[in-house]
Amino acid sequence: MLRLTDNAKAAITGITSQSGLPDTGGVRLSLTPDADEVEMSLSPQPETGDEVIDEDGARVFVEEAASTLLAEHMLDAESGPDGIGFALRKAS
């Protein structure tokens, strides 16, 4: 299962609360149509088949097709000059 760093949890809770999503909402990770990249979007609720990660108020929905691919990864976040950036890292 995808894991979240403390920085990612804080960033996700901040983004979702500022966006006005309902309590059922969160960030959704899915594969692009060519299945060669992962994209992130805001979602008011998980879609059927999504893996739901709910840690410390940070809700992440992982598309079923991306779940296996991301199972050994960690989602991290850091602030930069252009705002918050997210990165997927191989879990050690």
C-alpha positions in Angstrom: 0.0 0.0 0.0 1.2 3.5 -0.8 2.5 5.3 2.3 2.4 9.0 3.1 5.1 11.0 4.7 4.2 13.5 7.4 4.9 16.3 4.9 2.5 14.8 2.4 -0.2 14.4 5.0 0.1 18.0 6.0 0.1 19.2 2.4 -2.9 17.1 1.5 -4.9 18.2 4.5 -4.1 21.8 3.7 -5.0 21.5 0.0 -8.3 19.7 0.6 -9.5 22.0 3.3 -8.6 25.1 1.3 -10.4 23.7 -1.8 -13.7 23.4 0.0 -14.0 19.6 -0.6 -16.6 17.8 1.5 -15.3 15.5 4.4 -15.5 12.6 1.9 -13.0 14.3 -0.4 -9.3 13.9 -0.9 -6.5 13.7 -3.5 -6.8 11.0 -6.2 -3.8 9.4 -7.9 -4.5 7.8 -11.2 -2.6 6.7 -14.3 -2.6 8.9 -17.5 -4.3 7.4 -20.5 -1.0 6.0 -21.8 -0.3 4.5 -18.3 3.2 6.0 -18.3 2.6 8.7 -15.7 0.7 9.2 -12.4 -1.5 12.3 -12.2 -3.0 13.9 -9.1 -6.3 15.6 -8.8 -8.8 16.7 -6.2 -11.9 14.4 -5.8 -15.1 14.9 -3.7 -15.1 11.1 -3.0 -13.3 7.9 -4.0 -14.4 6.2 -7.2 -15.5 2.6 -7.3 -12.4 0.3 -6.9 -10.2 3.0 -5.5 -7.9 2.1 -2.6 -8.6 4.6 0.2 -5.8 5.8 2.4 -6.9 7.9 5.4 -4.1 9.0 7.7 -4.3 11.8 10.2 -7.1 13.5 8.2 -5.2 13.2 4.8 -7.3 11.2 2.4 -5.8 9.8 -0.7 -7.6 7.7 -3.3 -5.5 5.5 -5.5 -7.0 4.3 -8.8 -7.2 0.5 -8.9 -4.9 0.3 -12.0 -2.3 2.4 -10.1 -2.6 0.7 -6.8 -0.2 -2.2 -7.6 2.3 0.1 -9.3 2.4 2.4 -6.2 2.3 -0.2 -3.5 6.0 0.0 -2.8 6.1 3.8 -2.9 5.9 6.7 -0.5 4.2 10.0 -1.4 6.2 13.0 -0.1 5.7 16.7 -0.4 7.9 19.8 0.0 7.5 23.5 -0.4 9.4 25.3 -3.1 9.3 28.7 -4.8 6.4 27.6 -7.0 4.4 26.2 -4.1 4.0 22.6 -2.9 5.5 19.8 -4.9 4.7 16.1 -4.6 7.1 13.3 -5.3 6.7 9.5 -5.4 9.7 7.7 -3.9 10.5 4.0 -3.7 9.9 2.9 -0.1 13.0 1.5 1.6 
